[in-house]
């Protein structure tokens, strides 16, 4: 589930990787290019500023959507909820963040009981408004990831009922995300095993995971498994070098 308000963009002079943006053809002065990068992914610097490409942080067209198939939320104690489909809407904000993200799951149930958020259709779960940020899972290997959490990092991720059983989820979920290539769409694979998320933190950061409580019981560490397709309004790149 991935996602600079009105960021028209200027060439980045002091960026800190990773960041979202666009690697575009540089301007010419006479017959010479004036770009800061020599390749089309803006990962190789031109020391003479004569490269064919320039990096522009952020997005001009900020809308972003996702569409996924079957998903699973499972705690370390094997309590689980399954859903058949997932969609989301959101927008890029600046060069590192997304905001106004709302995710909708359909066909959701646990042990045969349908699950729904308040006001939603049977079997439909709608998250709170979420936001997120990109960072490094492993900087040396240029492995980038995206962290999604409740807006302001306060409150619940989602709350819903399954035939009277109240389920609340808090915290955040991190997913690997492809970098250093301009893309209109790409695949995000959230993976977890026995409630343990594949990526639990950014490099050097604290553990940052989902936790779930069933009917007021203690919160248990949880993992989310789902494959979803992220689609942008324009080609964008997550650059792990700039």
MOSULCOR-V431700 format. One record per backbone hydrogen bond with DSSP energy under -1.0 kcal/mol. NH is the residue of the N-H (numbers start at 0). CO is the residue of the C=O. Records with the same first field share a line. If there is no record, write none. Layout:
NH=CO + CO
//
This chain:
6=3
7=5
11=54
18=238
19=94
20=236
21=55
23=53
25=51
28=31
31=28
33=26
34=50
36=52
37=43
41=38
45=35
48=45
50=34
52=36
53=23
55=21
57=19
63=89
64=230
65=87
66=228
67=85
68=226
70=82
71=224
72=80
73=222
74=78
75=220
77=74
80=72
81=108
82=70
83=105
84=105
85=67
86=103
87=65
88=101
89=63
90=98
91=61
92=96
96=92
97=131
98=90
100=129
101=88
103=86
104=124
105=84
107=122
108=81
109=112
112=109
114=107
115=160
116=123
119=116
123=120
124=104
126=102
127=156
129=100
130=148
131=97
132=146
133=95
134=144
136=142
137=142
141=138
142=137
144=134
145=174
146=132
147=172
148=130
150=128
152=149
153=150
156=168
157=168
159=166
160=115
161=164
164=161
166=159
167=212
168=157
169=210
171=208
172=147
174=145
176=143
179=237
182=235
185=229
187=227
189=225
192=195
195=192
197=190
202=135
204=201
207=199
210=169
211=219
212=167
214=165
216=213
219=211
221=209
222=73
224=71
225=189
227=187
228=66
229=185
230=64
231=183
232=62
235=182
236=20
238=18
//
